[in-house]
Amino acid sequence: MTDQKTISLAQWCAYLPYGIQIKHENFERAAKLTAAKIENIIDNPEFAAKVKLLLRPMNEANKAHINELMQTSTNTVYRFYPNYGFSDISDNSDEFYFSYNCLPYEIVQKLLAAHYDIFNLIPQGLALPIE
């Protein structure tokens, strides 16, 4: 048995409401992720190893768009800095958060809806980048 990294059920389900696309290595076209596909992915590890989410990288190229999504309904503004993380700029803080776990849920929802790789799956080879 190999110690292969896989996408967790929570990570698959986080993208489910947002019409995310998946790509199977044996098929040319991408398909929409559905609950039925998640069930097949979870029940069949061999199939799961061949399926990747199509996500936008959290990188410098997407920084401007990410930052557009970072204002909360309470006017708290966060900024994304590639290689550093997130910072709350509404209080002139110089503290950086290195994980989406530190962000308000409404910002996490916006990032998921825009198909950003908040779980860092692309560098792990568990997702493919889209632009």
Summary of the structure (lengths in Angstrom):
residues: 131
radius of gyration: 15.9
end to end distance: 35.0
largest distance: 50.0
contacts: 320
relative contact order: 0.19
helix: 34%
strand: 21%
